[in-house]
């Protein structure tokens, strides 16, 4: 996928104002609109102009794009880094799938996963003839440690929300919240913080803040739902004779029985030892037999003796 420079498409500098973006869009629309343009590539150019304006005219999309696009050049190979959008606070505004159908894969890759477009305005009501409206819900993606799911925790979460300053330029405003992480939370689950969204209108209630939980990559564990996946290294005598070994998990130590004759690649399931919940997840262990090095005369002699004693050819019949 190639990086798109939306500022270059509209012919404006990166620090331009919202008003200048609108002026440039109108000028280019008159030039490339397929109904009036004589340019041979008018339709394709108009599509690019519409896409660029859809991003740069929206403060939220523009702020996210500015953060993501630093140091990138048009046409270069591009993939958004994992969790690039974590900590961005978005409102419920956005494009429906039908409205965004004509946009590029670049647009979809960024803004189809940035948490936009999933909220909406709350219900409106009237009181004594005065208009009241609930504020919009806001959305944000937060990245936590897997350990938090085992114990629960209270974490400080920093969020950045785009704002338009008096000159019409987009800036990021930060706020920090203390958030209670419930024990047993899983990836993709949403924590709702009441009244932390947009303020209401006419005395209406504020919207809520919806935090979608994701986990940081763990050096040893892989998480799927509430199940945990782990590679379990064992020594040859544990695999050949069977053994009981200890496995360290964020929730504590688990004793696991290695069956006699276990081979590398065999998977063991320990029920109920994944992330807590109703029901809890399972722990799935993939055995990996590890050979001690023959780095001393005694160890080398041991391997030479094994070679004499065992009539075993792992390649036989292969």
N, C-alpha and C positions, 0 to 999 in steps of 0.2 A: 504494500500500500504506500502511495506517495503522499508526502506532506503537502498540504495546501496552505498557501500564504493568502489569507483573506484580505489583509491590508493591501497587498500588491494587486489583488483582483479589483478592488475598489479604487486603487490609486490614491490612497491616503496614508499618512504616517501613523506609526503605532500609538502616538500620544494624541491623536486627533480627538475632537469632540464629537458628541452624539449628533449635533446639528450638521457638522461637516460630513459625517458618514451618510446622513440622509440626503444631503445635497448631491454628493457624489453618486449615490444610488440612482437618484432621479435622472441625473445627467446620462448615466450609462444605460438606464432603462429606455430612455428616448432613443439612444443610439443603436441598441441591439434588440429591441423588441421585435420579434419575428413578423408582426403584422405591418411594420413600417420600415424595418431596416433592409438595406440593400447589401449588407455585409454577408459574405458567403457562409461564415461560421456563426451567424447571429444567434441561432437557437442554442448552440453549445455555450457561447459566451454569456447569453442571458441566463442560462441555467447556473453558471458559475457565479454570476453577479447576484442572483437571488439567494443562493446558498451563503455567500459571503455576508450579504446584508442580514440574513436570518440570524447569523451568529453575532456580528458586530453591533447590530441594533438592539440586542438583548443584553443588558448589563451582566446577567448571570453567565450566559454562554460566553460572552466576551472575556470576562474575568477568568473563567476556566481555560479558555483557549490561550489567553496570554500567558498563564502559568505553564501550560503544557508545551507551548510552542517556542519557548526561549531557546535560542541557539540552533533552531532548525531552519532549513532553507527549502524553498519550493522545489518539488520534484524529487527530493531525496527520499530514500526508503525510510519508512517510519512505522513504529509500533508503539502505542501508548505503554508506558511502564506500568507494572502492576500497582494497583491501589493509588494511581496518580490523583484520583478524585477524592480520596479520603480527606475529611475535614472541611469540604466545601458545603456550605449551607444553601440549599436551593428552595425556591418557593414552588408552588404548584403550577407555574406557567410552563408552557412548552408546546411542542408540536405533536399532534396525533400521528399514528403510523401512516394514515392516508395523506396528511398534509406534508409529511417528510418523505414520501415515497420517491419524489424526484431528486432527492439529494444524493450525494456520493457516499461510497463506502467509508471514506474518511470521516464524514459527518456522523454516520451511523455508529462507527467504531467509538467515537468520542462521546457523543451526546445520547446515544441509545443506552449508555450504561452510567450516565452521570446523575441519575436520580431525579431527572426533571420529567415533568409531564405526568407524574403519578398522583399528584395531589389535586386540589381543587378548592373552590370557594365553599365556605360553609353555608348552611341554610340561612336565609334572610328572614327577618320577622319585623313586625312593626309594633310599636308601643305608643299608644296615644297619638297616632298619626305620624310619628317620627320614624324615619328609616333607620334600621339597625342591621348590621351584618356581622357575622362571625369572621374573624381574620383567617387568612389562608393557613393551612398546615405547611410547615417547612420540612424539608428532608435533608438528611446528611448520612454519609457513609462513614463509619468509624471502624478502626482496626484495633483489635484487642489481642492480648496474649491468650493462648489456649488455657493456660493455668487459671485464668479468671473464671472459666466455665466450670471448673471443678469445685471452687471454693466460694464463688461470689466475691464481689469486691466493690469498693467505691473508687472511681477513677475520675481524675480531672480530664475533661475532654475539651480541646481547643477547636473552635470552629471559625471559619472565615466566610463572611457574607459580602457580596459585592454591593457597593453603593455608588451612586452618581453624585459627584461633587458639584459645586456651584458653577464650574466651568464646563460641565457636561462630560467630564472624564470619569472613567471607572476606577474606583479604588476598592481595596479590601478592608473591611472592618472586622476585627477579631473580638471574640468573646469566649470566656472559659466557664464551663459548667461542671459541677460535681454530679456525677451520674452513678446511680446504684446499678451494678451489674448483677442480675440474679444468677444464683447457682443453677447450672444446667442449661444455660443459654447455648444455642447452636447457631452455626453460620447461616446468615440470611434472616434470622429472627429480628424483629423490630422492637425497639424500646420506645415507648411513647411517653414524652414529657409534656404534661398538660400545661397549656397556657404559655408555652415557650416559642410559639410560632409568631405569625404576624399579628399586630394589634387589630382589634375589631373596629368597625365603623359605627358612629353614632351611639357609643356606649356598649356595643356588642362585645361578646367574649372574644378573647384572643384565640388564635389557632394553636395547634399543638406542634411539637417538634418530634419527628419520627426518625430515630437513629437506627439505620440498618447495620447489623453487626457482621463484621468479617474478622477472620483470624490472621495474625501475622504468620508467615512461614516459620515452621518449627524445625530445628536442626535434626530431629529424629522422628517426630510423629507426623503422620498425614491424617487429616480429619475429613470424614464424609458423614454429614449429618451428625449423629452422636457416636458413630463408630470411629475407633482409632486404629490406624495401621502402623505397624512398627516392624523393622527388621531386627531379628533376634540372633546375634552371633553366639555360636556354641563351639566348644572344642570337640575334636573327634571322639574322645572317650564318652563325652556326654551324649553325643548323637548315637554312638554305637551301643552303649550300655543302658541308656536312659538316665535321667537325672531330674532333680527338682532345682530350678534356678530362680533367682530373684530378678524381677523386672521393675525398674523405677519409672513411675508415672507421676504426673502432676498431683494426683490425688493420694499418693503414697506408694508403698511397695507391694507388688503382687507376686505370689509364689506360683510358678508355672511348671507343670510336669512335662518333660521332654520324653516322648515315647521311645522305646528301644528301637534302634535301626532307623532313626530319623535321617532324612536326606535333605540337602540344600534345596530350597524352593517349597518345601512342605509348609502348609499354612495351618496354624493352630488357632482355634477360636475360644476365647475366654469370655463367657457370657456375663453381661452386667458390669464389666470393668472398663467401659468406655466413659463418655461424658455422662454425668448423672441426669436423670430425667424420669418421666413416667411413660414408657419404660426407659431404663438406662440403655446406653449404647453398649456395644461389645468391643473387646480388644482382639484384633486379628494380628497374629504374629507370623512372619515369614522367616523360617529357619535359614541361617547361613552358616555352614560349617567352616570354621576358620582353622587353618593349619599353623601350628607353632613353627617358627623358623628353625632351620638346621644350621644355626650360627655358632654352635660350639662342637668340639669333638664328641662329647657325650651325646648331644642331640643328633648329630650326624650318624653315630653308631647305632642309635635307636632306630632311625629310619632305615638304615641298611639291614638291620635285623628284621624289621617289618617286611621289607622287600623279599627276604628269604622265606619267612614264615607264612606269608599270605599268598595263596594262589588265586589272585584276584585281578581281573583285567576289565576295567570299566568300559573299554572300547570294544569288547568282544560282542560280535553281532551287530555293531553299529555301522 
